[in-house]
Amino acid sequence: MKYHLIFTLDYELFGNGSGCIDKCLIDPTAKCQSLLEQAGAPLTVFVETLELANFAALEREPIRSQNHGIAAQLKLLLENGHKLELHLHPQWMRAQEKTSGWQLDYEKWRIGDLSDTEITECVNRGLSFLSRFKTQENMTSPVFRAGGWAMQPSDKVLKELYQAGIRIDSTVAPGAYNPSKGDWYDFRRTPSLPFWRISDNICQQNEHGGMIEVPIATEHIGRKAHLQALREYKSGQEFPPGCAGSYAGPNSILQGLKGKFAKLANVGTAMLDFSTLPSWALIDLTERYMSRFVGFENTIPIVAIGHNKNFSRQSEENLTGYLDWANNCPDLTYSTYETWLKTTTIDI
C-alpha cells in the first residue's frame, strides 16, 4: 500500500491538570480503541508521561479512578497490538497536588524553552515511565511529540532525543501558527513533503540528519469548508460524556486573544483531527493529502491526531464514518510509525 494511515492519540488531562481521569481519559480512550480495533486499525498513544508519573507517585490512582485504572489501560493497549510513545508537557516537572487542584509551573510550559539539564530530565523521566509497560518484545525506538506543539527552538530538544535513542519526531503540523508568548509555535515554513530528515530544526530538511520529522497530516481545505466543520463541532458536545475541564494555560488574557485571532486568520488549513472534524472533512482532507503526494517515490505516512479529552459522542460518529470510507480505499492501509518505516528506503 502506498498510503499508511497512522491514528495517534495524545493521552492526557487538560493542560492545567483539570479533568476527571475516568470521564476525560480512560473512558474516551477505551471507546476510541474499541472503534479502531473493530476496523482493524492500531492506535499510537502519545502518553503524557510527566503528568501520569505524578499520579503514580502519589499512589492515589485507585482513589481517583473508579474503573480499571491508567496502568491497566496502557498495558491492555500494548497487549492488543497498539503502541505507546513519548509525549511531554514540562509544566508537570515540579507539580504539586493542592486542595484546589494541581499546582503547575507555567514558566516550563514549552520544552523548547528549557535548559539542557531540564530537557534531559524530562526525556529521561518520560522514558523511565514508559519502560514500566514495555516488554522486550515491544521495546522499539520510541517516537516523540512535544506537548502543545511547543518544541521550538528545537535544536537542544532534538539533540537530547537523539542521544536517548529517539529517531522520529511527530510534532510539526505544517501551516499551523500560534504567536501567543506562553505556548507559541510556528510551522508556516516547512518542506512540502510527507516526511523529511532533520538535525537541529524540525521545520528544515537536512539530508544528513539522523532523525526524521513525520508531520501531522495538515491540508488546506478552504475557508468555507473549515468554517462549516468548526460550526458543526461547536454545535455538538465538545467533551466526552461527564468530562469537564479548563484550557487555562500560561497566557495572559491579551496573549490568549492573540492566539485566537491567529487561528481565525489561518482558517482554511486544518490538521487531520479525528476528535474534532466531521467525517466529511476528514475524508476531504485525506483525499487532498493523498493527491498532493501521489507521485512521491516512497510510501507515505498520513498521521491523524486526536485527544481523549475531546473524543465526544460526536467524535465517535465521525470516526466511524471515516473508518467506513478508509476501509474501502484500496491504496490506504492502517499502520504505525514502525510499520510504515519498514516499507521505506529510509535508513536511520
Buried (B, 14 or more C-beta within 10 A) or exposed (E): BBBBBBBBBBBBBBBBBBBBBBBBBBBBBBBBBEBBBEBEBBBBBBBBBBBBBBBBEEEEBEEEBEBEBBBEBBBEBBEEEBBBBBBBBBBBBEBEBEEEEBEBBBEBBBBBBBEEEBBBBBBEBBBEBBEEBBEEEBEBEBBBBBBBBBBBEBEBBBBBBBEBEBBBBBBBBBBBBBBBBBBBBBBEEBBEBBBBBBBBBBBBBBEEBEBBBBBBBBBBBBEEBBEBBBEBBEEBEBBBEEBBBEEEBBBEEEBBEBBEEBBEEBBBBBBBBBBBBBBBBBBBBBBBBBEBBEEEEBBBBBBBBBBBBBBBBBBBBBBEBBBEBBEEBEEBBBBBBBBBBEBBEBEE
